[in-house]
Amino acid sequence: MAGRAAAPGAALLLVTANVGSLFDDPENLQNNWLHEFYQVVHAHTPHFMALHCQEFGGKNYEASMAHVDKFVKELLSSDAMKEYNRARVYLDENYRSQEHFTALGSFYFLHESLKNIYQFDFQAKKYRKVTGKEIYSDTLESTPMLEKEKFPQHYFPECKWSRKGFLRTRWCIADCAFDLVNIHLFHDASNLVAWESSPSLYSGIRHKALGYVLDRIMDQRFEKVAYFVFGDFNFRLDAKSVVETLCTKATMQTVRAADSSEVVKLIFREADNDHKVLLQLEKKLFDYINQEVFHDNNGTALLEFDKELAMFRDQLQELDINFPPSYPYSEDRSRGRQYMNTRCPAWCDRVLMSPAAKELVLRAESEGELATYDHIGPDVCMGDHKPVFLAFHLAPGAGRRGGPQARSPHSEETEMDGRTALQPGTTRSSSHTSRVSFL
């Protein structure tokens, strides 16, 4: 990859990816995924890159540990990333702790040409200069360079066990400070329940969890800075409105369980044309006759039903979406554009930002550095989620606009003490205390 010359300001690349599929079928999916990811890195040659992963390690983390190590090693040592001489990796691997485990993985890469970058220590309330490559894993609760929480189980009582939560870091580049929040919100447990009301029960659960995160990053404990929140929000289209639109002139047949009155299936048929089936809806089935509606013009005709962000418009903003729904794609390698018939396709994976953060993005655009908001691997199988990215330029002096967003941390360069250096290739410890590897 051609190096990016040092220049005023900095190019940033923020990527979110639900990677659970990669560890369920690593032999068939990981190489393609990495190839597509590296192409985006090569195209944008960022100074600073953040990769936020959800469902890191897949459904069975313990069985996937070897695949996890291989994936991390590849990202940190591949030729495609050789110009990124500093890195921070935070992996929540404490899968035995139902109380804390989030399966989040946050990767941060710094280009060799990038000077004066610092990371915030939340315990000491100081910035630390970033040097070398380090991996933090197992229990992250004691790591001062981040904040991590799992959402309380009572937020989503219908789900017996979940791994939903958030992980927050804070950075300062050229005196511009900002938070990066990796987030995974609750899914829809049943298409039938989602269809029953508008807005759905599940959108209310996501609203509560997202509100909790925003309250945390905007509370009084730390200085307020611009923030980017990117991850798998599990935002869904308003199911009732989508079905009514896709099946405007259809008749609906209700199928109930033989031993109860519970609705188990809805069948929507054309009123004429031999009553052709347009849509079949079950708990985990959304089988629509014409998937191309979700690809035509990037599915933007359906964006009016993407309503979950509206209630946060004063706190979270977004660039225009010009890519198809990011979920749920087929995990068949030969069907990179095909959606699975499990859920209504939706823009689950997003890069959102505070109004102050959006000002940073738009300020660079006004100076000719256009931002790109898109998905990765449109025609390639990337698992059930397509990664989504935001590439933009941080203009020189952006942090000083309208008052100092962050005090210059140049005098606070002391590194953390009490850390143990591990040799490259060291196997993962089975203990559940935080560890750090120096690569």
N, C-alpha and C positions, 0 to 999 in steps of 0.2 A: 504494500500500500504506500503510495506516495505520501511523503510527510507534508504536513501543513506548516508553512512558515509562520513564525511568530508575527502577530499583527495586533493592532489596537483592538481591545475587546477580546471576546472569545466565542468560538462556535460551540454550541451545546447540542447534544443528542440525548433525548429522553425516550426510553423504550419501555413498554409494558408487555408482558407475555405470561399467560397462563400456560405453564409447561408440563402439566401433569401427564399428558399423553406421551411426552418424550421419554419418560421413565417407565411407562407401561410397555412400550415397544421401541427401545433405544436403537436396536440394530437397523430398523427401517426408517426411523424418523430423525434421529439426532444429526446425522451428517447433512441431510437436506436443510434442516433448520439452521444449522450453523452456517452453511454456505449462503443462504439467503440473508442471514443476519450480517455476515461479513460484507456482503455486497452493499448493504445500506451504510455500514460504517465507512466503506471505501468511497461511496458516493458523496458523503457529507463530511468526511475527515474531521470529526469534531476534536476540539481541544479537551473537552470534558464530556464524558458519556456516563449515563446512568441506565442500568438495566434492572427493572423491577420484575421479579418472577413471583408467581403464585402457584400453589400446588407443587412446589419444588420437591422433587423426589417421588412424585406420583402417589397413587393410592396406598402403596405399601412401602413406606419409607425404609424400613429395616431391610427389606429384600432388595432395595434399589441403591443401597449405600455405595456399592462399587461403581454403578453407573453415575451416581452423583459426583464421586471423586474424579471420574474420567471427564465429565462435562466441565467441571470447574477447572481442571488442569488444562483442558483444551482452550478455554476462554483466556486463561492467564498466560499461556505460553505459545500460542499459535503464531505463525508468521504474520497472519493478518493483523495481529494485535501487538507486534513487536515494538512499535513506536510508543506504546503506552507503558511507560517505565514505572508508574506508580498505580496502585490499585487498593481498594478496600472491598472486602467481600464479607457479607453478614448472612449467615445461613441458620435459620431456626431448625435445628435437627433434634430437638428434645421431644421426639415422637411418643415417648412413654408418659409424658405429662399432659393429660387431657385438659388440665386447667390453663396451660400456657402455650401449647403447641399451635403455631399458625401456618407452618409450611411455607413461610415467606423466605425469599432469597433476594438480597439487594446487592448489586454489583456496581462499583464505581471505578472508572478508568480515567487516568490523567495522561494526556499526551506529553511527550518529553519537552515540547516547546512551551508548555504552559508554566508560567512563573506565578509566584505569590498566590497559592491556593491553600486554604485552611479549612479544617473541619472543627465543628463545635463540640466541646466537651460539656455535656448537659449537667454533670455533677459539679465540676469546677467552675462552670459558667465562663469558660475561656475557649478561645480558638487555639488549635494545635496545627502546626505546619505539617503537611502531608508528605511523607517520604516513604519509599519502598513499597512492597506489596505485602498485604496482610490478609489473612482469612480468620474470621471469628465464627465459631460455630457452637453447636450444642446449646446450652442455656445462654441466652443473650441478655437476660434481665440485669446482670451485673456489669454489662458493658457500658461505660459512661458516654460513649460516642453515639448513642442512639437511644430512642425510646420505642418500646414495643409493648403492645397490649393485645390480648385476645378478647373478643367481645363476650360478655357474660352469656351463659347458656340460656338464660330466661329471655334473651332478646328473640330467640327463634325456638320456642319450646317444641314445635312440631318436628324439629330435627334432633335426634337423640344425641348426636355428637357432630361437631363441626370444627373447622380449623380457620375460621374467619377472624381477621384482626387487621392491625396496621403496624408499620414500622417506619419510624421517622428519623431522618438525619438532617443536619444543617451544615451548609457550606458557605464559604466566602471566596469569591473570585474578584480580584481587582477592586476590592472594597465594596462589592455588591454581595449582600448576604441573602440567602434564600433557603427555605425548607424543601426537602424532597420526601414525600410520604408515599410509601408502598402500601396499597390497600386491597383487601379482598372482602367484598360484601356478600350477603346471603343470597342464595339462589332461589328459584321458584321450585317448590317441591312437587307441584301438580299443575299441569296445564288446565285441568278442569276447575280447580280452585281459582287460578289466575283469571279465568274467563268469567267467573261468577259476578264480579263487581269491578267497578271502575272508579277510582284507582284500585288495584288489587291489594289483597292482604299483604302480599310479599313486598310490594313497593313501600308500604308503610313500615315494614320491618327494616328495609334498607334505609329509609329516611331517618329512622331513629338512630341506626348505627353510624351513618355518615354525619349526622348532627353531633353525635358524641365525639367523633374524630375532630371535627372543626372546632368544637368547644375546647378540646385539649390543646390544639396547636395555636389557639388564639387566647388562651387564658393569660393570667398575669405573672406566671412564673418566669418567663423569659421575654426579652425584647421582641416585639412583633416585627416580622420580616415578610417579604413576599413568599408565597408558597406554591408549589406544584404538587398536586395529588394525582398519581397515576397508578392504575392497577386494573383489576377485574372488579368493576362495580356491580356486575350482574344486572345492570339496568335492562329492563325489557320493554318492548312496545306494549302499549295498552291493549291487552289481549281482546277485550270485548270490542273495541273500536276496529282493530285489525280484522277480526273475524267478520264483523258486519260489513266491512269494506270489501274484503275478498269474496264474500258470499252474499252480495247485495240481494240477488233475486232467488236465492236458494231456499229450499225447505229443510227444516231440521228434524232429524230423527233421534230420539233419546233412547239409549239402551241402558237398562238397569240390571243389576246383579240378580241372579235367580233366587237367592236366599235372602234378599233384602231390597229395599227401595233405593239403594245407593246408585247414583248415576255413574256408570263406568265408561260410557262412550257416547260421543255426539257425532252424527253423520250429517253432513250438509250436501244436498243434492240439487242439481239444476232443476228448476220447475218443469222444464221441457227437455228436449234433446235426450230422450230415453232416461231421464233422471240420473244423468252421469254424476258420479261422486266427485265433488270438488275438494272437500276437506274432511278428514277424520281426526277426531280429537279424543285422546285418552290421557291418563295421568302423565305418561311419558311418551306420548305420541302426538306429533303435529305433522300430519301427512297432507300437504297441499299439492294440488295437481300440477301447478306451474311454478317451479322454483325460480324461474327467470325474473319474476317480479321483484325478487330481492337483489338481482344483479343489474337490471335495466337502469341505466343512468345512476349506477351505484346505489340503487334502492332508495334514492332521495325522496321519491313520492311517499314513502312510508315514514319519513322523518317527523311528520306532524304527530305521529303516535308515540314518539320518543319524548315522554313528558316528565320523567323523574327528576331531571335536573332543574326544572322550572322553579321548584320551591326553594332552590338554593342560589337563584340568579344573582343575589347581592353578595354572595361569598365565593361562588365558583363560576368561572367562565370558561369558554372553549373557542378554539378556532372553528371555522366552518368544516363540517364533515363532508368529505368528497370521496368516501370509500364505502364498499358494501358492509353490511352487518358482519361483525368479527366472529360470531359464534352462532350455531354449532356446526362446524365443518366436519366432513367425513374424515375418518382416520385411515382410509384406504389410500395408499400412496399414488394410485393411478387416478384419483379423483380430487385433484387439488381445489377445484371450484365448487364441488358438490357439498350441499348441506345435508346433515343427518336429519331424519324425520322424527326427531325427538322433541325439539322445541321450536317455537317460532323464531327465526333468525332475528338477532338484535345486536345493537352496538354495545356490547358488554364491556369491552376493553377501551379505555379512554385516557386521555391526558388532559386533566383539568387544572385550572390555576386561579389564584386569587386575582382580583382586579389589579393589584399592584404588580403581580407577575405578568399579567397580560400587557400592562403598560411597557414592561421591559421588552416583550416580544414585538409589540407594535412600534416601539421607538426605533428599533433596529430596522424594521421594514420601511419606516419613513426615510431612513438613510440608505436605502437600496439593498439591504440584506433581507431577502424574502424568507419567511418561515415556511416549512413544509409539514403538513399534518396528514399522515397516510398510514396504510397498513403494509405489512411485509409479506412477501410470497403470495401474491394474488392467484397465481396458477400452480402453486406448489403446495403439497400437503405439509402443513406445519403443526399437525395435531388438530384437536377440536377447536382451538382458538387461533386466529391470526394475530400475531403481534402488531401493536400499533405504536407509532412513534411521532414525536415532535422534534424537528430540527430547526434551530433558530440561532441568531447571533446576539450576544450580549454586548451592547454598545459600550464604549469606553465611558467611565464616569457615571454609569447608569445608577449605581447605588447612592450617588450623592444628590440625585435629583429630588427636589422637594424636601431637603433635609437629609442628614446621614442615616441611611437605613441600617448601616453597621459601622461601628467604630473600627478604625484600622487595627487589625490584630497583630501588626508586625512586631510589637514588643512582647507578644505572648506566644513564643515559639517553643516552649519547653515541651518535650515529649513525655508521654505517660511513663511512669516508673512501674516496676514490679511485674514486667511481662517476661515470659519465658520464650526464648527463641527455639524453634523447632527446625530441624533440617528438612530441606525439600524432599518430598516423597514419604515423609512420616505418615504412618497409618493413623486412621482416626481413633481417638481415644473412646473407650466405651463409657467413660465417666460422664456425668451430666453437669459438669462445671464448665464455664466458658474457657475456651482455649484460643490461642492465636498462633498462626503459622506465619513465619517470615519466609518469603519465597525469593 
